[in-house]
Amino acid sequence: QGHLVESGGGSVQAGGSLRLSCAASGRTYDAYCLAWFRQAPGKEREGVAAVGADGYIWYADSLKDRFTVSKDNTKSSLELQMNNLTAEDTAMYYCASDPFGYCTGGPCCLVAETYGADYWGKGTQVTVFS
């Protein structure tokens, strides 16, 4: 019955930065995968960054130069630092957890189908304007 709550979204000028946080509880934090996804209007949900149980990190190749993901064990949260934002980054950002091991670590942590319906947050909106 763990839950995930995203925060930190908002409106930012192109070139600016935002830091998102996903507060986790229960088995959602100590999971095989803990990940950020995003979905823009008219586009499919895409994996942004993920952390495996062993601490290994995976990024979407197009984002790894600008985005940094980390786990904060003192807060049981998943952080996403986003820099040099562009209009193409405008999306609803979600976090998700796989406590069951549908993916046991690897690129599958960035696949939305890895995560069950009850193991997503409600999302936080990021809007980048020029």
Solvent accessible surface area in square Angstrom, and as a share of the most:
residue,aa,sasa,rsa
1,Q,197,0.88
2,G,16,0.15
3,H,111,0.50
4,L,10,0.05
5,V,82,0.47
6,E,16,0.07
7,S,60,0.39
8,G,38,0.37
9,G,30,0.29
10,G,31,0.30
11,S,79,0.51
12,V,22,0.13
13,Q,119,0.53
14,A,55,0.43
15,G,49,0.47
16,G,22,0.21
17,S,56,0.36
18,L,34,0.17
19,R,127,0.46
20,L,0,0.00
21,S,26,0.17
22,C,0,0.00
23,A,51,0.39
24,A,12,0.09
25,S,39,0.25
26,G,59,0.57
27,R,161,0.59
28,T,1,0.00
29,Y,18,0.07
30,D,115,0.60
31,A,6,0.05
32,Y,92,0.35
33,C,0,0.00
34,L,1,0.01
35,A,0,0.00
36,W,0,0.00
37,F,1,0.00
38,R,20,0.07
39,Q,60,0.27
40,A,20,0.15
41,P,125,0.78
42,G,91,0.88
43,K,120,0.51
44,E,141,0.63
45,R,74,0.27
46,E,56,0.25
47,G,13,0.12
48,V,0,0.00
49,A,0,0.00
50,A,0,0.00
51,V,6,0.04
52,G,2,0.02
53,A,78,0.60
54,D,122,0.63
55,G,45,0.44
56,Y,136,0.52
57,I,64,0.33
58,W,43,0.15
59,Y,49,0.19
60,A,21,0.16
61,D,120,0.62
62,S,95,0.62
63,L,5,0.02
64,K,101,0.43
65,D,138,0.72
66,R,50,0.18
67,F,2,0.01
68,T,74,0.43
69,V,2,0.01
70,S,44,0.28
71,K,61,0.26
72,D,41,0.21
73,N,115,0.59
74,T,128,0.74
75,K,120,0.51
76,S,39,0.25
77,S,3,0.02
78,L,0,0.00
79,E,7,0.03
80,L,0,0.00
81,Q,46,0.20
82,M,0,0.00
83,N,61,0.32
84,N,89,0.45
85,L,0,0.00
86,T,49,0.29
87,A,61,0.47
88,E,134,0.60
89,D,1,0.01
90,T,34,0.20
91,A,2,0.01
92,M,61,0.27
93,Y,0,0.00
94,Y,36,0.14
95,C,0,0.00
96,A,0,0.00
97,S,0,0.00
98,D,1,0.00
99,P,21,0.13
100,F,97,0.40
101,G,17,0.17
102,Y,153,0.58
103,C,2,0.01
104,T,105,0.61
105,G,35,0.33
106,G,8,0.08
107,P,103,0.65
108,C,51,0.30
109,C,0,0.00
110,L,34,0.17
111,V,71,0.41
112,A,25,0.19
113,E,149,0.67
114,T,13,0.08
115,Y,13,0.05
116,G,27,0.26
117,A,99,0.77
118,D,120,0.62
119,Y,37,0.14
120,W,51,0.18
121,G,7,0.07
122,K,193,0.82
123,G,20,0.20
124,T,17,0.10
125,Q,79,0.35
126,V,0,0.00
127,T,53,0.31
128,V,10,0.06
129,F,95,0.40
130,S,144,0.93
